[in-house]
Amino acid sequence: MAADPARLRFVALDFLRFTSALGIVLFHYETALYNPPPGSIRLFVNFDAGVDFFFGLSGFVLYHAYGHRVASLDQVGTFLRRRLARIYPLHVAMLLAVATATTIAAIAGFHGAQGFSWSGVIPRLLLLNAWSVSDKLYSYYNDVSWTLSVELALYLAFPALAALLNRSLAGAVLLLAVCVAALEVASLVWNVHWLRLSFNFGVLRGFPSFLAGMCICRALPMAMKVWRPGWVWGVLAGLSSTGLLFFDAPRELILLAALGTIFTVASCEMASPPSGRIARILSTCGNWSFAVYMSHVFIGMAFFWTTRLLIPDLIPPLLRGALSLICVIVFAQFSFHWFETPMLRLLSGRGAASAVEKP
């Protein structure tokens, strides 16, 4: 039975957000634990592309929830307040935790630990660390927050993009095509491909994926009139886009596969939404995804440093990574229920229903 699109929560997409967050954890932990030299074979070398899935999914979900609710200044203010209430408290908490831990580690003489610096904290505190050329000197200050800096820029652009998309899907697609073409040309001049930007103008990386996600959401009801896929298509799309990450595929192809997965899985959910225990499991994992992503640097750093100091030879790297990942997931469960949800209710002024709003 098809679902009412206005009421649909897209819990399967939430679950894919969770798996993408886990993929980014694996990417960072592989680097931290094995320190592979440049050019060496890495299993999770492309898993950082999960952030592009985040941006595309963010555009899809936000247009679904707010596409027709940002037409006035009051609505825009409400939208921005709710979005910041969702992402900012945990961001500040993890930033302070990482800055404190690295400062203590530097004082204690840990190899590679960097001391406190306002130049490392202030741009991240203001979520400006992906808007320009950002010095990576203080890279231990939870720099996964560069994606939140990108999200903030996208939130600010969202009302104008929604207005354009509401007026003309073709116009939004044309803007998307022009942006991608310009970035492809610019990549020939830059020393880095636009889909590998992060600290340095990472906001340019997020814009096309975000707008593409919005366009998918806008086009989905029309597409559903001619194609109502079964869940086998959704599973195949997810497996195919994940499988690409294990190969040296072009980043554009990886992004297209991720966007195709969003379209296919969302179509499956509209045609036959998960229910019962399966829906609860998918939703629960989705609820943990933000804390998994935001906390894994701090938890991994603390766990790896502690075990390296106390029992350096007793725990092999693979086991250290697995134990740290378990700690991250446990922390994410407590964070969502006991920190993120109360802070969201407090700062956004919304009731219990708002607790599930995703970044």
N, C-alpha and C positions, 0 to 999 in steps of 0.2 A: 504494500500500500504506500503510495507516495505521501511524503510529508508536506506540511504547510511550510513553505520556504521561510516565512517570517519567524517561525518558532523554532526552526532547526538549529541545533548547536554544533553540528559537524564534529562529532566526537571522534570519528576515525581520523579526521585531519588533526585533531588534537593529539591523538596517539602518534601520528607521524611527526608532529613537532617534538614529542618526547624522544622518539628514536633518532631524530636529527640531532637533538641535544646530546644524546649518548654518543653519537658518532663524533661530535666535536670533542667530547671528553676523551675518546679513544685517540683522536688525532694529537691532542696536547699531551696526553700521558705517554704515548709512544715516543714523542720527542723528549719529554722530561726524563724518562726512565732509560732510554737506550742511546740518546744523543747521536742519532745516525748522521754520518758525514754527508755533505752535499753530494748528490748523485747516487747515493746508495738506494737499494731497494727497500721501500717502506710499504707495509700493508695498508695503512690508513692515510696515505699521503694526500688523498683528495677529499678526505672527510670534512675538511674545513669548509667545503662548498655547502655544507648544511646551512650556513648563515644565509645563503641566497634563497634557500627554501623558506627560511624564516621570513625574509623580506616579502617574498611572493605571498606566503600565507597570511602575513600581516595585512597586506593590501586587500586580499580576498575577504578576510574576516571583518576588517574595519568597514569596507564598503557594504558588506552584508548587514552590519549592525548600525552603521551611521551614514550610509550613502545619501539618505534623504533627510538627515537630521542635523545638518551643519549649514543651513541656509541663512541663519541670522547670527549676529554677534553673540547673543546669549547662548545659542546652541553651540557655537564654536567654542565659547568659554567653557561650557559644561563638558564638551568633548575633550578638550585639552586637560581640564582638571581631572577627569576620570582616568585618562591615559597616564598622566604623571602619577596619580595615586596608585596605579597598578605597578609601575616600573621603578619609581624613584626610591621608595623606602628600602627595598632590598639592595638596590644599587648602592645607596649611601652606607648601609650596614656592612656590605662586603668590602667596599672601598676602605672604610675605616679599619676593618679587620685586617685586610691585607697590608695596608700602610703601617699599622701598628706591629704586625708580625715581622715584616721585613726590616723595620727599624730595630726591633729587639734583636733579630738575627744578625744584623750588621754590627750592633754593639757587642754581641757575643762572639763575633769573629767568624760566622759561617761563611764559607767560601761561596762567592757569587751573590751574597745578600747585599742589597743596596739600601742606603740610609734614607731618612725622610727628606723630602724636598717639596716645597710648595709648588714648584713648577711642574711636579708630577701629579699633585693632588688637585690643584685648582681647575685645570681644564676638564678633568674627569668629574669633579664635583658639579661643574656647570654643564656637563654633557656636551662639551665643545671639542672633544678630543678626536673627532673624525671630520671636522669641518674644514680643516686646512692642513698644512704641513705640521705634523706633530712629532716632536722629538721622542724617540723610543728609549731614551736613556733609562727612565724609571719604568721599565716594562713589567715589573712585578706588581704594579698598582692595579691589579685586576683589569687588565687591558682588554678582556673580553667585553668590557663596557663600551668599546668603540661602536658596537652594533646598536647600543642604546642611544648613543650620540646620533647615529644615522636615523634611528627610529624617531627621535625628537624632530629632526629636520623634516622627515616624512609626515609626521603629525601636523606640522605647521603648513605643509603644502597640501595636505589632504582636502581641506574645504574647497580650494580652487580646483583640484583634480576631480573631486566628486561633482562639482558644478559642471565641468567640461564633459565628464562621462555621462551625467544625466541628460545633457543636451544632445550629445552626439558620441556614440560608441566609435564610429569611424574616425572622428576627430581625435579621440583619445588614442586609438590605435596608430594613427598617423604620427602623433606626438611621440609615442613609444618608438616607432620605427626611426624617426629622426634622431632621437636620443641615442639609440643603440648604434646607428650608423656613425654618429659623431664620436662616440666613445671608441668604436672600432678604429676609426681614423686616428684619434688621439693616442691610442695604444701603440701605434706605429712610431710615434714620436717619444712617448714616455718610456721609461726603463721597466715598466711593469704593466701587465695587462689589466684592463679595467675591472675584470672579475677577480683580481687578486689584490685590489686596493683594500686597505683597512685603516691604518692610522693616518695615512696621507690622502686626504679627500675621499675617505671611505663612503661619504654620503653620495658620491657619484655612482658607486657600485650598487647601492641599494635602490636608487630611484627606478631604473627600468623593471626590476623584479617586482617592486611594490606596485607600480602602475599596471604591469601585466596581471598581477593578482586581482586588482580592481576590475580590469577588463574581463577577466575570466568570470568573476562573480556577476558582472552585468550581462554577459552573453549566455550564462548558464541556462536561464529559463527558456531562452529561444532554442538552445541546443537540445534541451530535454524534449522538445516537441518532435524531434526526428530521431533521437537516440537515447534509449533508457538502458544503460549497461547493467549487467549483473555483476555481482561482487567478484567473480573470477577476473573480470577486467581490472577492477581496482587492485586486487592482489598482484596481478601481473605487472601493472604499472608501477606499484611500489617496489617490487622485486627488481624490475628492469632498471629503474632509476638508481636503486641502491647498488646493483651490480656494476653500473658504469663507474662508480667511485673506485672500484678496485683496478681500473685500467687507466692508461694514460690518454684519456679521452679529452677532447677540447672542452674548455670550460663552458663555451656557448652550448655545446651539446648536453652537458650535464645540467645546465640551467633549463634548457628546453624540456629535458626529461622530468625535472622537478616540477615545472609548471604543468606539464602534461599529467603528472600524477595528481596535482591539486585538482585539475579539471575532472579527471576520471573518478577519483575517489569522491569528490563533491557530488558528481552526477549519481554515483552509486548510493550515496547517503540520501539524496533527494528522492530517488526511485524506491529505495528500500532501507530506511534508517535502522541502524542497530538498536536493539532494545534489551531490556532485562539486564542480566548479569554481564553480558558482553559490553553493553553500553556503559555500565558503571565502571568496568575495568578500563575501557578506553578513555573515559572521562577522567578517571583518577590519575592515570599515567600522564595525561595531558596537563592536569593541574600541577604536577610535579616538574614539568619541563623547564619553567623559568628558573626555579631554584637550582635545578641540576646544572643548568648552563652557567648561572651566576656564581655558584659556590664552588665549582670543581677546582678552580685554580687555587683558592685558599686552602681547601681541604686537602687537595693533593700535595701542595707545598708543605703544609704542616705535617702530613703523614710521611712524606718522603724524607723530609729533613729529620724528623724524630727517629724513624727507623734507621736511617743512615748513621745517626749519631749513637744510638743505643745498641742496635744489633745489625751492624752493617753487612754481615755475611750470612745471616741466618734466613733472610727472606729474599727469594729471587725476585727480579723485577716484575715478572708476570704476576706473581702472587701479590706483590705490593700494589700493583695497579688494580687488581681485582678487589682487594680489601678496601682500597681508597674509593673505588666506584661504589661499593656497598655503603660506605659511610656517606657518600654524596647523596645516594637515593634515600637513605634514612633521614638525613638532614632535610632533604627536599620535602618529605612528608610532613615533618614538624613545622618547617618554614611556612608551607602553604596554609596549614590549619591554625597555627598559633602566632604567625607574624604577618604574612602577606594579606590574608583575609581580614583580620582586624584592622590593619592599617588602611586597606582599601575602603572598608566601611566608614572608618573615621574620617579619612581625607576626602572621599568622594561624596559622602552624605547619602549613600545608597544602602539599601537593605541587603538581606542575605542573598538575593538573586544576583547581586553584582559580584559576589565573591568568586564567581567562575570566569569573570572577564579575563581574557588572555592578553599578554603583551603583543 
